[in-house]
Amino acid sequence: MGQARGRFGRRERTVAGTVVTITGGARGIGAATATALAETGATVAIADLEPAALPERLRDHPRVHCWRVDVTDPAAYTRFLDAVEDTLGPADVVINNAGIMPLGRIDDEPDEVTAKQLAINLHAVIHGSREAVRRMRARGRGHIINLASEAGQIGFEGAATYCATKHGVVGFSDAVRAELHRTGVDISVVMPSVVRTELATGLGESRAIRAVTPEEVAAAILETIRKPRFDVYVPRDLVVANVLGALLPRRASDALLRASGAHRVLGAADHAVRKEYESRAVGAARDVGH
């Protein structure tokens, strides 16, 4: 990736001319990010189990390419990266975005739903990152961006397994960050609050949680490609809440969550409203972009 002089003399990486891969890129955050990247001059390779869901604005875009990929199949994900590098060139940025969020109490969650979340939300991120490191370390450059969530910092009732996968993404990415020290390869973890996509259908509300749009998350991803950093909070003021929560005693932080109603945002979801989304995401065993 090239660099340009930014404000205050900082070196900013250029996005134009880069090759970027995105899993779960046909919908939600993935599609918004693909749009922002393509408009900035990047070549975008999307992996999704349902390419037909790709928005019309991306279907015929000259810089957007889409492969049908099941990210729960490690060999298929590897073949996708091989195909991208064979046809478009080395991947400068690998974005692990595919994810699903079925909700419900843990004692009501079927084993297959637990397994599907672990496969898509965590194992696919681990596999995609490993493949990216193998390719990028040899070149001495590259950027891995893993999509987590504020649920990777806090445990929300009604989403125990989802929280576990996102905590896993944060911890895994932090460990890989240590392994990549001084290699020239960067890794970032993106932690949005509630994002207004299909995945957030029927969620509860809290005055303490500001929902964001997929475009806001895409803008944050674009910014961190230009100026790499590890922790990417969307909105940025989430960092204050997380630092405060880490400093407070457990009882105090729990009391704040309950007083604001934040603990019930996922636990109070309307399952009737979410039925269509969850049936497609889990029942049909399909990858869904955040």
Buried (B, 14 or more C-beta within 10 A) or exposed (E): BEEEEEEEEEEBBBBEEBBBBBBBBBBBBBBBBBBBBBEBEBBBBBBBBBBEBBBEEBEEBEBBBBBBBBBBBBEBBBEBBEBBBEEBEBBBBBBBBBBBBBBBEEEEBEEEBBEBBBBBBBBBBBBBBBBBBEBBBEEEBBBBBBBBBBBBBBEBBBBBBBBBBBBBBBEBBEEBBEEBEEBEBBBBBBBBBBBBBBBBBBBBEBEBBEBBBBBBBBBBBBBBBBEBEEBBBBBEEBBEBBEEBEEEEEEEBBEBBEEBBBBBBBBBBEEEEBEEBBEBBBEEBBBBBB
